[in-house]
Amino acid sequence: MDAENPAREHRLNVSRQLPKGFRTRRGVNWGIIGLLYTSFYMCRYNFSIANKSIATEFGFSNEQIGWIISVNMFAYACGQIVNGLLADKLGGKRAMLIGVAGTIIMNILFGVASFAGLLWLFVMLRGIDGYLQAFGAPGFIKINVTWFNKRERGKFSGIFGFMINLGRLGIFWLGPSLLAGFTLFGMFHVDPLHWRWLFWVPSGIAMTVAIVFAFVVKNTPEEAGYHVDELKDQDTAANGGASGEKEPTVKDVFLRIVSNPVIWMVAFAYACTGTVRQSVDQWFPRYVQEVFSTDLKGPHFFWLGTLIPIVASAGSLVSGYVSDTFANGRRAPVAAVIYFIETIIIILAAQASTLNGVIVFFILIAFTANSTHSLLGTAAAMDIGGKKMAGFASGVIDSFQYFGGFLAGFLLGRLLDGKGWVFDVFSYLHNLILGTPPEGHMGWGLYFYFMAPFGMTGCILILIGARMSKKRGMTL
């Protein structure tokens, strides 16, 4: 039976080679890393809940709010490239501690900046926060690549996707409660708070988890007292090196990664994921508020804010499992199918006219966007970069998600304001294809159409990347 199933036989052999207690220690290590990155997400997605409150208080347009988002995304993208190299040299644990300390400080200061209400100050603080948060992803990938073998990475990337989505779930539950007021344990009543508390409370949560992380997490199995031979040599072929080769220099790592055209094709496809993902994540609370006058404390937003991260996690889990089990560790074929399905869902979402219908489509888009997010940003990065270059490989690839997300800030904001060339272009195409002008207040009727071209482009690019990888003797 096992002879007919090499993948299952391989997993059984690996299981026999793991030392006693290793799986438990790995689970503890990995779980705390996941909780820390959960707190990163709470400090990142708090802005989407505060979006309308900030705009209303200071009279900012959608485009001005979009610039806060765009600068944050651009700084995060640049940080991913630089910090990926730093994570490879500093170690994943130190990188994550630098990132969490920075995001705690910047979130506290962003709340304080509410007393001034200056757009340039909000933009600057969120930009610095974006750069510092970019220590997180390369850091956790640098750690986890040493604890998991190649055939486990898709599934565990999916499970990790579930854990980081807890951060989004947490802030989507906590945020509206802070703004509307709540009762704790049926005893203590908290009155409605100013939106600045959306940045202060998550900072306190991140600080608590960071203390546990600092004392418990180890960079490698060896640091925790485990020596696992099966994990040592698995990535040398992907890196073009031999077992036991010396640690590459920063220049070696840089040249190997940037000279690999497969990485660049994956990165450009991932930029499309970023545009779609951030168009939803940064704007969906504002969309339901503007178009349907939805109360963030009401049942509709509760279910939307709950189901988006849960279904997104399911997308990460399912796509990772499918690519590992049915596609033999190949990420590109699965990602291409998901991109195509995503495009169809987005076009259908633009036709929805009821709040319940929009909620369903938001959830489906979250499933597809987070599937490719997990497949390409984590699993593919570990596969291509291997143990020695995982941090920088993930940094390059993940940075493009946020270069794509940059467009979901000011450019989408300008479209939503109903002005500028981007509004004119999408209005013209809507008229040309459907024969009617877009409906809805300002540019909100074109919101979903903005995402559609990026889904299809992602599908085409990842298929090109797969063909390139085959020619180079790689697996994508």
C-alpha positions in Angstrom: 0.0 0.0 0.0 2.7 2.5 1.0 4.7 1.5 -2.1 1.8 2.8 -4.1 1.7 6.0 -2.1 5.2 7.6 -1.9 3.9 10.7 -0.2 2.3 8.7 2.7 5.4 6.5 3.0 7.6 9.6 3.2 5.4 11.0 6.0 5.6 7.8 7.9 9.4 7.7 7.6 9.7 11.3 8.7 7.5 10.5 11.7 9.7 7.6 12.8 12.8 9.8 12.6 11.5 12.6 14.8 12.9 12.5 18.4 10.6 12.0 21.4 9.0 15.3 22.5 9.9 17.1 19.3 6.3 17.4 18.0 5.1 18.8 21.3 7.9 21.4 21.5 7.4 22.4 17.9 3.7 22.9 18.5 4.4 25.1 21.5 7.0 27.1 19.5 4.7 27.5 16.5 1.6 28.3 18.5 3.2 31.2 20.4 4.7 32.5 17.1 1.1 32.4 15.7 -0.3 34.3 18.6 2.3 37.0 18.3 1.5 37.4 14.6 -2.1 37.5 15.6 -1.3 40.5 17.7 0.5 42.0 14.7 -2.7 41.7 12.7 -4.8 43.3 15.4 -2.5 46.3 15.3 -2.7 46.3 11.5 -6.4 45.9 10.7 -7.6 48.2 13.5 -7.4 51.0 10.8 -10.2 49.5 8.7 -12.6 49.7 11.7 -11.5 53.3 12.4 -11.6 54.4 8.7 -15.0 56.1 8.7 -14.6 57.6 12.2 -11.4 59.2 11.2 -12.8 60.5 8.0 -15.9 61.9 9.7 -14.0 63.6 12.5 -11.5 65.4 10.4 -13.3 65.7 7.1 -10.9 63.5 5.1 -11.9 62.4 1.6 -11.7 58.7 0.6 -8.5 59.5 -1.3 -6.9 61.2 1.7 -7.8 58.1 3.9 -6.4 56.0 1.0 -3.0 57.8 1.3 -2.7 56.6 4.9 -3.4 53.1 3.6 -1.1 53.4 0.6 1.9 54.8 2.5 1.5 52.0 5.1 1.4 49.4 2.3 4.4 50.9 0.5 6.5 51.1 3.6 5.5 47.5 4.5 6.5 46.3 1.0 9.9 48.0 1.2 10.4 46.7 4.7 9.7 43.1 3.6 12.6 43.2 1.2 15.1 44.9 3.6 13.9 43.0 6.6 13.9 39.7 4.8 17.7 40.1 4.5 17.9 41.2 8.1 15.9 38.2 9.3 18.3 35.9 7.5 21.2 37.4 9.4 19.6 38.4 12.8 17.4 35.3 13.2 13.6 35.1 13.0 13.1 35.6 16.8 15.0 38.8 17.0 13.3 40.1 13.9 9.9 39.5 15.3 10.7 41.2 18.6 12.0 44.3 16.8 8.8 44.3 14.7 6.4 43.9 17.6 8.1 46.5 19.8 7.9 49.0 16.9 4.3 48.4 16.1 3.3 48.8 19.8 5.0 52.2 19.9 3.6 53.4 16.6 0.0 52.3 17.4 0.2 54.2 20.7 1.5 57.3 18.9 -1.2 57.0 16.2 -3.9 57.2 18.9 -2.1 60.2 20.5 -2.1 61.9 17.0 -5.9 62.0 17.2 -5.5 65.1 19.4 -3.8 66.9 16.5 -5.8 65.6 13.6 -3.1 66.3 11.0 -3.2 64.1 7.8 0.6 64.2 7.3 1.1 63.0 10.8 -1.3 60.1 10.4 0.4 59.2 7.1 3.9 59.3 8.6 3.1 57.3 11.7 1.3 54.6 9.7 4.1 54.5 7.3 6.7 53.9 10.0 4.4 51.3 11.5 4.2 49.6 8.1 8.0 49.3 7.9 8.3 47.9 11.4 5.5 45.4 11.0 7.4 44.1 8.0 9.8 42.3 10.4 7.0 39.9 11.3 6.5 37.7 8.2 10.1 37.1 7.3 10.8 36.4 11.0 8.1 33.8 11.4 9.0 32.1 8.1 12.7 32.1 9.0 11.8 30.3 12.2 9.3 27.9 10.8 11.3 26.8 7.9 13.8 25.1 10.3 11.0 23.3 12.1 9.0 21.8 9.2 10.0 19.7 6.2 9.0 20.6 2.7 6.0 18.3 2.5 4.5 19.8 5.7 4.8 23.4 4.7 1.6 23.9 2.7 -0.6 22.4 5.4 1.2 24.2 8.2 1.2 27.5 6.3 -2.6 27.0 6.0 -2.9 26.4 9.8 -0.7 29.4 10.4 -3.0 31.4 8.1 -5.8 30.4 10.5 -3.9 31.7 13.5 -3.1 35.0 12.0 -6.7 35.4 10.9 -7.5 35.2 14.6 -6.0 38.7 14.7 -8.5 40.0 12.2 -11.3 38.2 13.9 -10.2 39.7 17.2 -10.2 43.3 16.0 -13.5 42.8 14.1 -15.1 41.7 17.4 -13.2 44.0 19.7 -13.2 47.2 17.6 -17.0 47.7 17.3 -17.3 46.9 21.0 -14.8 49.6 21.9 -16.6 52.2 19.8 -20.1 51.2 21.0 -19.4 50.4 24.6 -19.7 47.0 26.3 -20.2 45.1 29.6 -17.4 42.9 30.8 -18.3 39.6 32.6 -21.8 41.0 33.2 -20.3 43.3 35.9 -18.2 46.1 34.5 -19.7 48.5 32.0 -17.4 50.3 29.6 -18.9 53.4 27.9 -18.3 54.1 24.2 -14.7 55.0 23.6 -13.0 57.3 21.0 -11.5 55.5 18.0 -8.0 56.1 19.4 -8.6 53.2 21.7 -8.7 50.9 18.6 -4.9 51.5 18.5 -4.2 51.5 22.2 -5.9 48.3 23.3 -4.3 46.0 20.6 -0.9 47.5 21.6 -1.4 46.2 25.1 -2.4 42.7 23.8 0.7 42.6 21.6 2.9 43.6 24.5 1.6 40.7 26.6 2.1 38.1 23.9 5.6 39.5 23.1 6.8 38.8 26.7 5.8 35.2 26.4 7.4 34.9 23.0 10.7 36.3 24.2 11.1 33.6 26.9 9.7 30.5 25.2 10.3 30.6 21.4 13.5 29.1 19.9 14.8 29.9 16.4 15.7 26.3 15.6 15.2 22.7 16.9 18.9 22.7 17.9 18.4 25.7 20.2 15.6 23.7 21.9 17.8 20.7 22.3 16.6 18.6 19.3 18.7 17.4 16.3 16.6 16.3 13.4 18.7 15.0 10.5 15.6 14.9 8.2 15.2 18.7 8.4 18.8 19.6 7.7 19.5 18.8 4.0 16.0 19.1 2.4 16.4 22.5 0.8 19.9 22.3 -0.6 18.8 21.3 -4.0 16.4 24.2 -4.3 19.1 26.6 -3.3 21.6 25.2 -5.7 24.0 24.2 -3.0 25.3 21.0 -1.4 24.7 19.6 2.0 27.0 21.2 4.6 27.8 24.2 2.6 28.8 27.3 4.5 26.3 30.0 5.5 25.8 32.3 2.4 26.7 36.0 2.7 24.1 38.7 2.3 25.4 39.3 -1.3 25.0 35.6 -2.1 21.5 35.5 -0.8 20.6 38.7 -2.7 22.0 37.6 -6.0 20.5 34.1 -5.9 17.0 35.4 -5.1 16.8 38.5 -7.4 18.3 36.5 -10.4 15.6 33.9 -10.2 12.8 34.8 -12.7 10.4 32.4 -11.1 10.4 34.4 -7.9 9.6 37.6 -9.8 6.7 36.0 -11.7 5.3 34.7 -8.4 5.8 38.1 -6.9 3.9 39.9 -9.6 1.1 37.4 -9.3 1.1 38.0 -5.6 0.8 41.7 -6.2 -2.6 40.9 -7.7 -3.5 39.0 -4.6 -2.5 42.0 -2.6 -4.7 44.4 -4.5 -7.8 42.3 -4.1 -7.1 41.3 -0.5 -6.4 44.9 0.7 -9.4 46.3 -1.3 -11.6 44.1 0.9 -9.7 44.2 4.2 -9.1 48.0 4.3 -12.5 49.0 2.9 -15.2 46.5 3.5 -16.3 48.0 6.9 -16.5 51.4 5.2 -18.4 49.9 2.2 -21.2 48.4 4.2 -21.4 51.6 6.3 -21.6 53.9 3.2 -23.8 51.8 0.9 -26.1 50.0 3.4 -25.8 52.3 6.5 -24.7 49.3 8.5 -24.0 49.7 12.2 -20.7 48.1 13.1 -22.2 46.9 16.4 -25.2 45.3 14.5 -25.7 41.7 13.6 -24.9 42.0 9.9 -21.4 43.4 10.6 -20.9 40.9 13.4 -21.4 38.0 11.0 -19.4 39.6 8.3 -16.5 40.4 10.5 -16.6 36.9 12.0 -17.0 34.9 8.8 -14.4 36.8 6.7 -11.4 35.7 8.8 -12.9 32.2 9.5 -13.6 31.5 5.8 -10.2 33.1 4.9 -8.6 30.6 7.3 -10.5 27.8 5.6 -9.1 29.0 2.3 -5.6 28.9 3.7 -6.1 25.4 5.1 -7.9 23.9 2.1 -5.5 25.3 -0.5 -2.4 24.2 1.5 -3.9 20.7 1.9 -4.8 20.4 -1.8 -1.4 21.6 -3.0 0.4 19.2 -0.6 -1.8 16.2 -1.1 -3.2 16.3 -4.6 -0.7 18.5 -6.4 2.4 16.9 -4.8 3.6 20.1 -3.3 3.0 22.2 -6.4 1.5 25.6 -5.7 1.0 27.2 -9.1 -1.8 24.9 -10.6 -3.9 25.3 -7.4 -3.3 29.1 -7.3 -4.2 29.5 -11.0 -7.6 27.8 -10.5 -8.3 29.9 -7.4 -7.4 33.2 -9.2 -9.8 32.3 -12.0 -12.7 31.4 -9.6 -12.0 34.6 -7.7 -12.4 36.7 -10.8 -15.9 35.2 -11.5 -16.9 35.8 -7.9 -15.8 39.4 -8.0 -17.9 40.1 -11.1 -20.9 38.5 -9.6 -20.4 40.5 -6.4 -20.7 43.7 -8.4 -24.2 42.6 -9.4 -25.4 42.1 -5.8 -28.0 44.7 -4.6 -28.8 43.5 -1.0 -26.6 43.5 2.1 -27.0 39.8 2.6 -25.9 39.1 -0.9 -22.8 41.4 -0.5 -21.9 39.7 2.7 -21.9 36.3 0.9 -19.6 37.6 -1.8 -17.2 39.3 0.6 -16.8 36.0 2.3 -16.2 34.1 -0.9 -13.6 36.7 -2.1 -11.9 36.4 1.3 -11.7 32.6 0.8 -10.0 32.9 -2.6 -7.7 35.9 -1.8 -6.4 34.2 1.4 -5.9 30.9 -0.4 -3.4 32.4 -2.8 -2.0 34.6 0.0 -1.1 31.4 1.9 0.0 29.4 -1.1 2.3 32.0 -2.7 3.4 34.1 0.2 4.3 31.4 2.7 4.6 27.9 1.2 6.1 28.9 -2.2 8.5 31.3 -0.5 9.8 28.5 1.8 10.0 26.1 -1.1 12.0 28.5 -3.3 14.2 30.1 -0.6 14.8 27.0 1.4 16.2 27.1 4.9 19.1 29.5 4.3 17.2 32.1 2.1 13.6 31.7 3.3 13.5 35.1 5.0 14.6 37.1 1.9 12.6 34.9 -0.5 9.5 35.5 1.6 10.4 39.2 1.9 10.6 39.7 -1.9 7.5 37.8 -2.7 5.4 39.2 0.2 6.5 42.7 -0.6 4.7 42.6 -3.9 1.5 41.8 -2.2 1.8 45.2 -0.5 3.0 47.0 -3.6 -0.3 45.7 -5.0 -2.1 46.7 -1.8 -0.7 50.2 -2.4 -3.2 50.6 -5.3 -6.0 49.7 -2.9 -5.3 52.9 -0.9 -5.2 56.2 -2.7 -6.2 54.9 -6.2 -9.3 53.0 -4.9 -10.0 55.9 -2.6 -10.1 58.3 -5.6 -12.4 55.9 -7.4 -14.7 55.8 -4.4 -14.7 59.7 -4.3 -16.1 59.5 -7.8 -13.5 61.6 -9.4 -10.3 61.5 -11.5 -9.1 59.4 -14.4 -9.6 56.1 -12.6 -13.3 56.8 -12.1 -13.6 58.0 -15.7 -11.9 54.8 -17.0 -14.0 52.4 -14.9 -17.2 54.3 -15.7 -16.4 54.2 -19.4 -15.8 50.4 -19.3 -19.0 49.9 -17.2 -21.0 51.8 -19.8 -19.3 50.1 -22.7 -19.7 46.5 -21.4 -23.1 46.8 -19.6 -24.6 49.7 -21.5 -25.5 51.6 -18.3 -23.7 54.1 -16.0 -22.5 52.7 -12.6 -25.1 53.0 -9.8 -24.5 54.0 -6.3 -23.3 57.0 -4.3 -20.1 58.6 -5.7 -17.9 55.7 -6.9 -19.0 52.9 -4.6 -20.9 51.3 -7.4 -17.5 50.5 -9.1 -15.9 49.1 -5.9 -16.0 45.4 -6.9 -15.1 46.1 -10.5 -11.9 47.7 -9.4 -10.7 44.2 -8.2 -11.7 42.1 -11.1 -8.8 42.7 -13.5 -6.3 41.8 -10.8 -7.8 38.3 -10.3 -7.5 37.5 -14.0 -4.0 38.9 -14.2 -2.9 36.8 -11.2 -4.1 33.7 -12.9 -2.1 34.4 -16.1 1.1 35.3 -14.3 1.2 32.3 -12.1 0.8 30.0 -15.1 3.7 31.7 -16.8 5.7 31.3 -13.6 4.9 27.6 -13.5 6.2 27.2 -17.1 9.4 29.1 -16.2 10.0 26.9 -13.2 9.6 23.7 -15.2 12.3 24.9 -17.7 14.6 25.6 -14.8 14.1 22.2 -13.3 12.1 23.6 -10.3 8.7 22.8 -8.9 6.2 25.5 -8.4 
